[in-house]
């Protein structure tokens, strides 16, 4: 085998690590677990691997269309009530972050901002709190300003009981599980216009170009 320069080898290993992380995240989110034995709403069997993703036409991990994503009603940063079901008819982006988690949340938020910059028409983006105690109005405002998403997304919070129900439904590891667990299982989920889960991104493979591409592809589907 010809000698591979050290820099190329390092890049190849990093790429394989990112792909493995994305595949593992899809598998974990698609596996029923937890105290209540309820299955994840990301229950669809994901098409994993490069060939499957290319065949799907999506840059993220494609999910076989599921039943409707679990509905919820929470409160945005302006004090307005927001229900997921009200967004049907639009491709939507959904993720769980918290305003003090730093690297992972900033990375995901910046990729969302980059994708929105590429789109001719914005799409609904819901950021759901993974730490209601930290996500005060002032902290949320600072976070959105830092990532240039002020006025461009809905940042949803609620009571601890409300959010725990949503976390269980979406198999989220909140901030209370520890930063390492939150970072490991963080994800971005795309819903089609029917409100079904369709594409999943792990932070390691999320880019503005990939997200914008998959949004456009979902918008083009009937």
C-alpha positions as CSV (number, residue, x, y, z in Angstrom):
1,X,0.0,0.0,0.0
2,X,1.5,3.4,-0.9
3,X,2.5,5.6,2.0
4,X,-0.2,8.0,3.1
5,X,1.0,11.4,4.4
6,X,0.3,11.9,8.1
7,X,-2.0,14.9,7.4
8,X,-4.2,12.9,4.9
9,X,-4.4,9.9,7.3
10,X,-5.5,12.2,10.1
11,X,-8.2,13.7,7.9
12,X,-9.4,10.2,6.8
13,X,-9.6,9.0,10.4
14,X,-11.6,12.2,11.5
15,X,-14.0,11.6,8.6
16,X,-14.6,8.0,9.6
17,X,-15.1,9.0,13.2
18,X,-17.8,11.6,12.2
19,X,-19.6,9.1,10.1
20,X,-19.5,6.5,12.8
21,X,-20.9,9.0,15.3
22,X,-23.7,9.9,13.0
23,X,-24.6,6.2,12.4
24,X,-24.5,5.5,16.2
25,X,-26.7,8.4,17.0
26,X,-29.4,7.3,14.5
27,X,-29.3,3.8,15.9
28,X,-29.6,5.0,19.5
29,X,-32.4,7.4,18.8
30,X,-34.2,4.7,16.9
31,X,-34.0,2.1,19.7
32,X,-36.7,2.0,22.3
33,X,-35.4,2.5,25.8
34,X,-35.9,4.4,29.0
35,X,-37.9,3.9,32.2
36,X,-41.3,4.0,30.6
37,X,-40.4,1.6,27.8
38,X,-41.8,4.0,25.2
39,X,-40.2,4.0,21.8
40,X,-38.5,7.0,20.4
41,X,-40.4,9.2,18.0
42,X,-37.3,8.9,15.8
43,X,-38.6,5.4,15.4
44,X,-38.1,5.2,11.7
45,X,-35.5,2.8,10.4
46,X,-32.7,5.1,9.2
47,X,-30.8,4.5,6.0
48,X,-27.2,4.6,7.2
49,X,-23.9,4.6,5.4
50,X,-22.7,6.6,2.4
51,X,-24.5,4.6,-0.3
52,X,-27.8,4.7,1.5
53,X,-27.6,8.4,2.2
54,X,-26.7,9.1,-1.4
55,X,-29.5,6.9,-2.6
56,X,-32.0,8.8,-0.5
57,X,-30.9,12.1,-2.0
58,X,-30.4,13.6,1.5
59,X,-27.1,14.7,3.0
60,X,-28.3,13.9,6.5
61,X,-29.4,10.5,7.7
62,X,-32.7,9.7,5.9
63,X,-35.5,8.3,8.0
64,X,-38.3,6.2,6.5
65,X,-41.4,8.5,6.9
66,X,-42.8,8.0,10.4
67,X,-46.2,8.8,11.9
68,X,-46.6,12.4,12.9
69,X,-43.9,13.6,15.2
70,X,-45.2,14.0,18.8
71,X,-47.0,17.3,19.2
72,X,-46.3,19.7,22.0
73,X,-47.3,23.2,23.0
74,X,-44.6,25.4,24.7
75,X,-43.8,29.1,25.0
76,X,-41.4,31.0,22.8
77,X,-39.0,33.8,23.8
78,X,-41.7,36.4,23.1
79,X,-44.2,34.8,25.5
80,X,-46.3,33.3,22.6
81,X,-47.7,29.8,22.7
82,X,-46.3,27.6,19.9
83,X,-47.6,24.2,18.9
84,X,-45.8,21.8,16.6
85,X,-49.0,20.8,14.9
86,X,-49.5,24.5,13.8
87,X,-46.5,24.2,11.5
88,X,-47.9,21.4,9.3
89,X,-47.8,22.5,5.7
90,X,-44.2,23.7,6.2
91,X,-40.8,21.9,6.3
92,X,-39.5,22.5,9.9
93,X,-36.3,22.2,11.8
94,X,-36.2,21.1,15.4
95,X,-33.4,20.8,17.9
96,X,-32.8,20.8,21.6
97,X,-30.2,23.2,23.0
98,X,-29.6,25.3,26.1
99,X,-28.2,28.7,26.3
100,X,-25.2,28.0,28.5
101,X,-23.9,24.7,27.0
102,X,-21.3,26.5,24.8
103,X,-19.5,24.5,22.1
104,X,-22.1,22.0,20.9
105,X,-25.1,24.4,21.1
106,X,-23.2,27.2,19.4
107,X,-22.0,24.8,16.7
108,X,-25.6,23.6,15.9
109,X,-27.0,27.1,16.1
110,X,-24.4,28.5,13.7
111,X,-25.0,25.8,11.2
112,X,-28.7,26.6,11.3
113,X,-28.0,30.3,10.8
114,X,-25.8,29.5,7.8
115,X,-28.5,27.4,6.3
116,X,-31.1,30.1,6.8
117,X,-28.7,32.5,5.1
118,X,-28.6,30.2,2.0
119,X,-32.4,29.9,1.7
120,X,-34.5,32.3,-0.4
121,X,-37.4,31.7,2.0
122,X,-37.0,31.0,5.7
123,X,-38.4,27.8,7.3
124,X,-39.7,27.4,10.8
125,X,-36.9,26.6,13.2
126,X,-37.8,25.5,16.8
127,X,-35.1,25.3,19.4
128,X,-36.4,23.6,22.5
129,X,-34.8,24.1,25.9
130,X,-32.7,21.3,27.3
131,X,-32.2,23.2,30.5
132,X,-35.2,25.4,31.7
133,X,-33.3,26.6,34.8
134,X,-30.5,28.1,32.7
135,X,-32.8,29.3,29.9
136,X,-34.0,32.6,31.4
137,X,-35.2,35.2,29.0
138,X,-32.0,37.2,29.4
139,X,-29.8,34.1,28.8
140,X,-31.8,33.1,25.8
141,X,-31.6,36.6,24.3
142,X,-27.8,36.6,24.8
143,X,-27.4,33.2,23.2
144,X,-29.5,34.1,20.1
145,X,-27.7,37.4,19.7
146,X,-24.3,35.6,19.9
147,X,-25.2,33.2,17.1
148,X,-27.1,35.8,15.0
149,X,-30.4,34.1,15.3
150,X,-32.4,36.8,17.0
151,X,-35.8,37.1,15.4
152,X,-35.1,34.1,13.1
153,X,-36.0,31.1,15.3
154,X,-38.5,30.3,18.0
155,X,-36.8,29.4,21.3
156,X,-39.2,27.3,23.3
157,X,-39.4,26.8,27.0
158,X,-41.9,25.6,29.5
159,X,-42.3,24.2,33.0
160,X,-39.9,21.3,34.0
161,X,-42.9,18.9,33.8
162,X,-43.8,20.1,30.3
163,X,-40.2,19.8,29.0
164,X,-39.6,16.4,30.6
165,X,-42.6,15.0,28.7
166,X,-41.1,16.4,25.4
167,X,-37.6,15.1,26.2
168,X,-39.1,11.6,26.8
169,X,-41.0,11.7,23.6
170,X,-38.0,12.7,21.5
171,X,-35.4,10.7,23.5
172,X,-33.4,13.7,24.5
173,X,-30.6,13.7,27.0
174,X,-31.1,17.1,28.7
175,X,-28.5,19.2,30.5
176,X,-29.3,17.4,33.8
177,X,-27.9,14.2,32.3
178,X,-24.5,15.9,32.2
179,X,-22.7,17.8,29.5
180,X,-20.9,14.7,28.2
181,X,-24.2,12.9,27.6
182,X,-25.9,15.9,26.1
183,X,-23.0,16.5,23.7
184,X,-22.9,12.8,22.7
185,X,-26.6,12.6,21.9
186,X,-27.3,16.0,20.6
187,X,-29.1,16.1,17.2
188,X,-31.1,18.1,14.7
189,X,-34.3,16.7,13.3
190,X,-36.1,17.8,10.1
191,X,-39.8,17.4,9.6
192,X,-41.6,17.3,6.3
193,X,-44.7,19.4,5.5
194,X,-46.9,16.6,6.8
195,X,-45.2,16.8,10.2
196,X,-43.3,13.5,9.8
197,X,-39.7,12.9,10.9
198,X,-37.6,12.7,7.8
199,X,-33.9,13.6,8.2
200,X,-31.6,13.4,11.2
201,X,-28.2,15.2,11.6
202,X,-25.5,14.6,14.2
203,X,-23.5,17.7,15.0
204,X,-20.4,16.2,13.5
205,X,-21.9,16.0,10.0
206,X,-24.1,19.1,10.2
207,X,-23.2,21.9,7.8
208,X,-25.1,24.9,6.4
209,X,-24.9,23.6,2.9
210,X,-26.1,20.1,3.9
211,X,-29.0,21.4,5.9
212,X,-30.1,23.9,3.2
213,X,-29.8,21.2,0.6
214,X,-32.1,18.8,2.6
215,X,-34.6,21.6,3.4
216,X,-34.9,22.3,-0.3
217,X,-35.3,18.6,-1.1
218,X,-38.1,18.2,1.4
219,X,-39.8,21.3,0.1
220,X,-39.8,19.8,-3.4
221,X,-41.5,16.6,-2.3
222,X,-45.3,16.4,-2.4
